[in-house]
Amino acid sequence: MRTLSSGLIVIEAESASGAKELLGKASSKETLQLFDPKSVFSIEHLMLAYENATIAFKNHTNRSRSKSTEMLLFASAQRQISEAIRLSGAKEGSRFILFTDSGKALKRIYPLLINKKPASEIEYGGISAMKRLGIEGSELADIAQAIAISGLQ
């Protein structure tokens, strides 16, 4: 588990109970999202998505009802929730990257997680994640641009 300087937590794990049950454990005030590791370029990619979701809610430009879903939209650079889930959402029975801004949420679900890895040991998708998301380029700046464009459309 890695707690980032801003209090955000990122780990990779599996769940015996299923991704949907884990997501249901978060309150509406907590951000808790599960990502397919193959669709995440790096931890900075998740940070960009989280920051953009936070700004969207602050400016009332959000497209979804929860910051968790908004983060998934930004991370996938998609406008449609179903497409964001298909591209970047955790797949049942597979490993996932868990991102939360709530130590309380993590405490509630931590016992349900198996085969946990700290953020420093996560194998992110890198360039293949960008291809999976339809983003051209090979750097974080290319993801930042795609995220920004998806927020403007």
N, C-alpha and C positions, 0 to 999 in steps of 0.2 A: 504494500500500500504506500502511496506517496501523497503526502499532504503538501500541496503547492503553497507558496508564500501567501496566496490570497485566500487560503482555507479550502480550496477545491481539492477533491480527492479522486485519484485515478488508480484503478487496479484492473487486472485481467483475471477472469475466473470462469467457472462454469456453475450451473445451478441444477441441483437435483429436482427442484420444484418447478422450474420453468421461468422463462423471461417475463411472461405476462404477470405472474404472481409477484415477482420481485418489483416490477414497476408499480404495481398496485399498493405497495407498502409505503410509497412516498406521499406526503401531504401536498396539498395544492401550493403551499408556500416553499416547497423544497424542489430543487432541480435534481432529478435522478434519471439518467438515460443510459441505455445499453447499446453499444455499437458493435457491428461486425468488424473485427480487427483488420480484415482485408480492405475495408473502405476508409481506414484512417491513415493519413499520411504520417502524422507525428502527434505528439502531445500538444504541440503548438497549434496544430490544426483544430484540436478540440477546444483549446483556449480561445481561438478566434471565433469559433462557432458560439461558444458561451458568451463572449463579450458582445457579439452582434445580437444574440437573443436578448441579453440584458438591455441593450440600447433600444431594441425594437419595443420592448415592454415599457421602458421609460418614456419613449416618444409616442406611444400608442400607435405604432405602425406594425404591430405583431399580426401575423396571419393565423395564429393558432391560439387556443385558450390556455395553454401551459407553456412555461419557459422550457420545459424538457422537450416538448414537441417542436418548439421554435428552434431550439438548439439542433435538433435532428435535421430540420429543414436547412439550416445554414451549413451544417457539416456536410450535407449531401449536395449542397448548391442546387436544391430543387425548390419548386413552388408548390408542388402537390404532395400532401402528406403520404398518400399511398406509395408514390414513387420514392420518397425519402426513406420510408420503411423498407421497401424492396431493396434499395441500393445500400443503405447504411445501417438499418436496424439489425439487432441481434437475431440470429436464427435459432429456433428451438433446438435444443440438444447440442448446441455448438458453444465453443468458447466465445466470450464477449469482453469488451472493454466497458467497465462501469465507470461512469463519471457522475459525481455528486458535489453539491455545495453544502451538504448537510451531514455533519458527524452523527446526528441523531438518526437520520435515515440509514446511514451505513451501519450503525449499531443494531438497528432492527433487522437488517437483511444479512449482515455478516455471517451469522450462524447457518444461513441457507446456502452460502457459497462454498464451493469445493475447488480444489486445485488452484488456489489463489497465487498470483504473481504480482509483485510490486511493479509500479510504473517503469522503473529502471530496467526491468527484464522483459517488458512487452515487445513483441516483434510486430511493429507497425507495418502497414501495407506499402508504405513508401510510394515510389513511382507507379507501381501497379494499382495502388488505391486511386491515384489520379486518373488513370486510364479507365478504371471501373466506374468512376464518377463522370467520365466524359470531359475531364479537364485537361487541356493541352498544357504541356510544360513539364518541368521537373523540380520546381522549387516551391517553397512555402508561399512566396509572393504570388505565384500563379493561382494557388488556392485562395489566397486573400482576395485576389481580383475576382475570381469566380463567385466567392461568397458575397462580395460587395455587389456584383452585378445581379445576383439572385435576389438580393434585398431591394433592388431598385425596380425590378420588373413588376 
